[in-house]
Amino acid sequence: MPTVILYWSPGRSEDQKKAVVEGITDTLVQHGGARPEDVLIIFQNIEAGDFGRGGQMGTPPKLSES
């Protein structure tokens, strides 16, 4: 079972998540030989203060309002 864990900043809509799930699933089916029902995609939100980079605590980038 292909499993994809996607780490990103919160704020995406359900429609955006659905589009990402469809796109990743299609790619794994077409190029990885997976069956759609076997593809598992997990969204993991990274909140401000939940990570560090370069020895400093980080803040996720803000999403554009488009």
Secondary structure as a PSIPRED ss2 file (coil, helix, strand):
# PSIPRED VFORMAT (PSIPRED V4.0)

   1 M C   1.000  0.000  0.000
   2 P C   1.000  0.000  0.000
   3 T E   0.000  0.000  1.000
   4 V E   0.000  0.000  1.000
   5 I E   0.000  0.000  1.000
   6 L E   0.000  0.000  1.000
   7 Y E   0.000  0.000  1.000
   8 W E   0.000  0.000  1.000
   9 S C   1.000  0.000  0.000
  10 P C   1.000  0.000  0.000
  11 G C   1.000  0.000  0.000
  12 R C   1.000  0.000  0.000
  13 S C   1.000  0.000  0.000
  14 E H   0.000  1.000  0.000
  15 D H   0.000  1.000  0.000
  16 Q H   0.000  1.000  0.000
  17 K H   0.000  1.000  0.000
  18 K H   0.000  1.000  0.000
  19 A H   0.000  1.000  0.000
  20 V H   0.000  1.000  0.000
  21 V H   0.000  1.000  0.000
  22 E H   0.000  1.000  0.000
  23 G H   0.000  1.000  0.000
  24 I H   0.000  1.000  0.000
  25 T H   0.000  1.000  0.000
  26 D H   0.000  1.000  0.000
  27 T H   0.000  1.000  0.000
  28 L H   0.000  1.000  0.000
  29 V H   0.000  1.000  0.000
  30 Q H   0.000  1.000  0.000
  31 H H   0.000  1.000  0.000
  32 G H   0.000  1.000  0.000
  33 G C   1.000  0.000  0.000
  34 A C   1.000  0.000  0.000
  35 R C   1.000  0.000  0.000
  36 P H   0.000  1.000  0.000
  37 E H   0.000  1.000  0.000
  38 D H   0.000  1.000  0.000
  39 V C   1.000  0.000  0.000
  40 L E   0.000  0.000  1.000
  41 I E   0.000  0.000  1.000
  42 I E   0.000  0.000  1.000
  43 F E   0.000  0.000  1.000
  44 Q E   0.000  0.000  1.000
  45 N E   0.000  0.000  1.000
  46 I C   1.000  0.000  0.000
  47 E C   1.000  0.000  0.000
  48 A C   1.000  0.000  0.000
  49 G C   1.000  0.000  0.000
  50 D C   1.000  0.000  0.000
  51 F C   1.000  0.000  0.000
  52 G E   0.000  0.000  1.000
  53 R E   0.000  0.000  1.000
  54 G C   1.000  0.000  0.000
  55 G C   1.000  0.000  0.000
  56 Q E   0.000  0.000  1.000
  57 M E   0.000  0.000  1.000
  58 G C   1.000  0.000  0.000
  59 T C   1.000  0.000  0.000
  60 P C   1.000  0.000  0.000
  61 P C   1.000  0.000  0.000
  62 K C   1.000  0.000  0.000
  63 L C   1.000  0.000  0.000
  64 S C   1.000  0.000  0.000
  65 E C   1.000  0.000  0.000
  66 S C   1.000  0.000  0.000
